[in-house]
């Protein structure tokens, strides 16, 4: 989005060449996150953004995600009275971030100066205590339970929160930060027979896993001398962005014993952000830096004042600006369009910030929720269609171009082979044909019972239904071009 801006192109070049200290002036509001996101997307690698407070960390994380960056907020240390008990969410988040930095995942970590002091296991200890459990493994269960204790997990009767484990006969439940749900390991003797995620409320299995990564948590206070901090996990080549220059040289009230951040970041590439050129810590002779000025203008908050918003939209468009409004989902986007229409302003709905439209509402559901798969509404529907559906296939292309995640196609029953092939080619990786399978199941059952009136042979009935459903599934697999493509 910014790459056609000569000043930003010059900044990108210096950033890519590893200039040790860059200062960027003129960025306001969300433009700060936009510029950082564009820099990191052009040269993907782990990065750290240091901000003044927790509220700033929340805002920066959301803004970076909005602009397409994989951003994670690193929690600050909790007050001593909060630690212990059943609440290990912050420890779990730190463990997950430590793991991603260990494998050099190009994730951007947002942290306050206080968060940088949160105690962690050393990298060596973290790697040694991490468990990789695979279906078919032969494990001594007693040694496994000892390993879970060393991971600082809490033994409970029923696992409901991250950092807990339980054992009942040949079943071991464990909730690792690497998964959004707890996992259930079923043993046959010393063999891991299955690994399944389950819903802690209903205890029902959700999905099967081939492998489970159990990440260790930092021990509770007492009995262990922590030997690492977040900066120990950050790769040497990872740049550090300071939201305010004073964060680098000021002494934190929360951590008075720590060296100034600039000293702790010696040897790393620094990017300092300031509102006005020449007002950063360079004035104190802190470092020789290359300064760039990117003049931006902060948009005021309208908070429901749509008359003022529409007037501003008209002024911006008259000046030649392309304007983008963001919405959390399509329903909110449509509601916003209706309000603008009532004020005689027409806006398109777009899947990305790019495009030639002078005014568009961008649906930000994917980035704001960090989902791994997305099912857009393109004119499809569940159940049976009365006629061949008219589909907005272009929307799939636009979404995949902006956020390259697998697209799920709901309402596949009744679509033509041509529609399937077109949508799969555009990025649909999962197709729902539940209605077709259910119809095949019911129709085959009806046909079998009609042909065998007076007979009571459930196995034969079920066999006929199973064969019919398999034939229908096989037919669609071949139609999708997926035959022989399992992996």
N, C-alpha and C positions, 0 to 999 in steps of 0.2 A: 504493500500500500504506500510505503514511503520511499520506495527505491527509485522513483522518478525525480525525487528531490535532490538536487546537486549537493546541498550541504549534508544531507543524510548519506549520500553515496560516498562522500569524502570520509565521513565518520566510519562507515562500514569498512572501508579500505584500511583505515588505521587500526580498527578493532581486529580485523582478520590478520593483519601483519604483527599483532601482538604488542602494540604500543603499550608500555607498562602503566601509563597513567593517562586517562582521558577525562576531560571535564566537559560536560554538556550543559549549556545554559539555555534558558528560555522555555523549558518544558513545564507545563502546568497540568494539574489534574491527571486524568487518565492518559494523557499524552506521554507521560513518563513510562507507564507500563507498555504502551504501544511501541515506543522507540526501542525499549529493551527487548520486547518480544520479537520485533523485526530483526534486531541484531542477532539474537540467539537462533532464530529460525534460519538465517542465512549461514550461520556457522554453528550447527548443533553440538552442544557439549554441556556437561553439568555446569551450573552457575549458582551463585549465592546473591541474594538481594537483602541488604541490611536496612531495616526501617526503624523508626523511632519508638513505636509502641504497638501493642496488640491490635488496636483498631486499625492502624496503618497496615499491619501484616494481613489482616482479614481483607482489607480493600485491595491491596496489591495482589494477593493471591487470586481473588476473583477477577481483577482486571487482566492479569496475565492469561488466565484461562480464557477469558472473553476473546483475547487476541490470538488464541491458538497455541499457547505455550503450556506444556505439562508442568504445572506449578504446585508445590506442596508447602504447607506452612509448618515450620518446625516449632513445637510448643516450648514455651518458656518453663523454667522449673516451677513447680507448684510450691505454695507455702507449706512448711513442714507439717502443719496440722491437717492438710488435705491428703497427705500421702498415706499409702497403706490401704487396707480394706479391699474392696472389690473393684476399685476404679483404677484401671491401668491403661485407659485409652491413650493418654499422653505418652506413656512409655511405649505403647504399641506403635504409635505414629512415628516416634523417634527411631524405633527399631526398623520400621519399613523404609524410612528415608535412609538410614544407615546402609541397609541392604542395597538399595538402588544406587547409592553413591559408590558402594564397594564394587559393583559390576559396571561402573561408568555409564549408567543410564543417563541420557541427556535430559535430566530433570532440573528445574529451577527451584531452589529452596529459598523460602522467604523466612527471615528470622529477625528478632530483635537482638540488641546487644546482650540482654540477659539470657536469651535462649542459647546464645553461643557458649554459655558457661554450663549448660545442662550436662550432668555427668553421664558418660556412656562407657560401655565396655571397650577395651582396647580393640583395635582391628583384628589382632591375632586371636584374642579371646572370643570375639564375636564370631569369627570364622570357625573356631574350634567347637563352639557350643551350638552352632547352627545344625539342625538335623534335616536330612533329606530322606524322606520315607517313600518307598515305592511299592506298588502292588506286586506281590510275589517275593518281596524281601523275606529273608529268614532272620528274625530278631529274637534275642533273649528279652522277653517282656520285662523282666525285673531290671535289666540294664536300661531299657527304654524309659521306665518310670524314673530311674535315677537321673537319666539325662534330662527329663522334663523338669525335675527338681532343680538341676543345675541351670536350666533356662529361666529359673525364677518364676515358674508358673505355680499357681495356687491349686492345691488339690481340693475338690469340692464334691458334693454328692451329685449335683446336676450342673453341667456346663451351660452358662448363660451369657458370660462376658469374656472378652478377649483376655488372654493370659491365664486361663483356667484349664484344668484337666480332671478327668475322672476315670475310674476303671470299674467295670462290672463283668466278672467272669472273663470271657474271651473278647470283650469290647473295651476299647480305649477311646475316649472322647477328648479332643484337644482343640482349643481355639487359638490359632496362630494369627498374628497380624498380616500374614501373607494372603489370607482369605477373608472375605466379607462375612463368612459364616463359620461356625465350628465344624470340625471334621470328625467322622466316626471311623475308626480302624477296627475291622473285624478280623480276629486271628483264628487260624486253625492250627492248634499247637503253637509253634513259633513262627508260622508263616503268615504274612499279611495277606489275607484273602481278598479284602476290598477296602477302598477308601472312599467315603462318600461325605459330601457336605450335607448338613441337615439344618432344619429350622429349629432353633432352640425353644420356640414357643410350643410348636406342635410335635416336635421330635421326629418329624417326617423327613425322609431323605429328599434332597433337592437335586443333586447332580453327582455323578461318579467322577473320581479323579484317578489318574495314573500315578500321580506323585504329589506329595505334600511337603512343603518347606516350613519347618518349625523354626521361627526366629527367636533368639534369646532376648529377654528383657533385662534392662539394667537392674541390679539388685536394689531392694529398698535400703534406706539409710541404715548404716551399721553393719559391721562385720566384713566390709569389703572396701578397699581403697580404689575408687574409680580412677582410671588412668587415661581417659580420652575425652575429647570434646568434638563438636561438629566439625570444626576446622581440621581435625585430624583425619576425618573421612573425606573431606573435599579434595578431589584430585588437584595436583599442582597446577595443571593447565586451566582450571576452572576460573573464570573471571568473577570478581566481586563488585557488585553495584551498591553504592551508598546513596540512599535516598536523600540524605542531607550531609554535606561535608563535615559538619560538626560532630557527626557520629564517629568519624575516624579519629579525631584528635581530642575529644572531650573525655572526661573521666566519669564513668557511670556511677550514680549514687547507689545502684543496686549491687554493683561489683567493684567496690573501691580498691580491692587488692589486685585487680587485673591490670595489665599493661594497656595503654591506649590501643584501640583497634588497629590503627595504622601500623603500629609496631608488630602486632600479631599477624598482620597480612603482608609483611615484608616478602618481596619476591613474587607476589601474585599480581596479575593484571587488575588494575582498579579502574572503575568507571564512576566518577562523581557527578551527581546531578545538582544543579543549583538554578534558582529562578533568574538571577541576573548575572551577566557575564562579569568576570573579574572579582566576584565576591566570595569565591571558594577559599579553601585553606591555602591555595597557592600564594595568597597575599602574605602569609606568614613564612613563605619560603619552604613549605613542607616538602614539595617535590617539583621537579620540572615536568610539566604536563602539557599535553596538546589540548587546546580548548576549541570547542565547536559551539556555535549558537544556532539553535533551532527555534525560531520564533513561533510560539503557539498561543492561542487565546482560549482561556477557560470558559466553558459554557455555563451560564448561570443556572441555578435550580429553578424550575418552573412550578413544581409541586401542585399540579392540577390547574394551573392558570393557562388554559389552552389558547385563550385569545393572545396572550403574550408569546406562547410557543409558536403559533401559526404565523404571527407577525415576524418573529425571528427567522422562521423557516423561509419565508418569502424573501427576507433581506439577504440571507446567506445564498440562496439560489440565484438571486439577482446578481450577486457578486461573482457567480460562476462556480460556487462550491457544490460538490456532491455531498448530500446529507444522509447519514445513516442513523436510524433509531433502533434500539435493541429491545427485544421482547423475550421472555423466558420460554414461551411455547406458542404454538400456532393460534390457540384460542385467544391469548393475550394480544398477539399481533393483529388478529382480525378485529378485536375490540378497539385497539388503538387506531386502526384504519377507519373504522366507523366514526370514531370521535373526530378524526381529522376531516373526514368527508362532511360531517356536519358543519365544519368551519370552512368548507369549500376548498379543501386541500386533498389531492389524490396522492396516495403512496402505494407503491408496489410492495409485495412481500418477497424478500430475497433470502437465499441460503448462505450468502457470504457478503463481506464488506466490499468486495470487488464488484465491477459492473458499471454500466454507463448510465443507469438511472440517476436522475438528479435528486430523487428522494425515495428511500426504501426503508422498510422495517425488516431488520435482520433477526431471524429467530435463533436464539442462542441456547436452546435447550441442550444440545449435545455437549458444548463446552462447560456450561454451568453445572451439569450433573456428572460430567466425566464418565459417561456410559461407554461400554465397550461395543455395543451393537445398537442400531437405531432402526425403528420401523416407521417411516414417514407415511402420511396420508397423501396418496397420489390419485385418488378416485377409486380405490379398492375398498372392499367391504367383506365382512365375514358372511358365511352362508352361501346361498345360491343367487346368482345374478339373473335378472329377468331377460336381459340382453347382454351382449358382449360389452364389458365395461370400457369406458373411454378413460385412458390413463395419462397422467402428466409425467411421462418418462424423463423429461428434461430435468425435473426436480431431483431425481436420483443422481444424475450426472453432476448437478450443481453441488449437492451435499457432499458427494464423494470427493469432488475437486477441492472443497474447502476443508473438510474434516475426513480424512481417509480411514473410516472405520467400516466394518461389515454392515451392510444394509439388509434388514429382514423384510420380506414381502408377505404381508398378511393377505388373506382372502384370495389365495391362488386358485381355488376351485372355480372353473368356468372360464379362466383366461385361455387365450389361444396359444398354440405352440410358438407363433411368431412373437407374441407379447412376452412370453417367458424368456425366449432367447435374447430379445432386445434388452429386457431388464437385467438379466443375469450378466450380459455383456457390459452393462453400465455400472455394475457393482453389487447387485443383489446376491448375497451369499447364502441366504436361508429363505426357503419358500414354504409357506404354510398351506397344506392341502388337507387339513383335518376333515373338512366336510366331505370331500371326495372319498376318503378312506372310510368314514362313517356310513356313507351311502352304500359303498361296496359291501361293508360288513352287514348292514341291514338287508340289502337286496339279496345277497347270497344266502342269508339265513332264511328269508322268505321263500326263495326258490327251492332250497333244500327241503324245507318242511312241506311245501306244496307237492314236491315230487315223492315224498315219503310219508304220506298221510297215515296216521295210525301207528307209526313207528316211534319208539322212544329210545333214541341212541344219541345222547348228548356228545360223546366224543366224535361221532361222525359229523354232527352239525358244526361243532367247533372247528373241526379239520377243514370243512368246506369254507367256512368263513375266513379262517386263517389264510387259506390258499388264495381266496379272492382278494383279500387285503394286500397280500404280498404281490399279487399280479398288478394291482392298481399302483402300488408303490414302485414296482419295477418299471411300469409304463412311464411314470413321471420321471424316474431317475434317467431313463433313456431320453425322454423329451428334453430334460435339462442339460443333456450332454455330460452327465456325471458318472456314467457307467464306467467302472474300472478305475475311477479317480480317487478312491478312498485312500486316506493317509493318516 
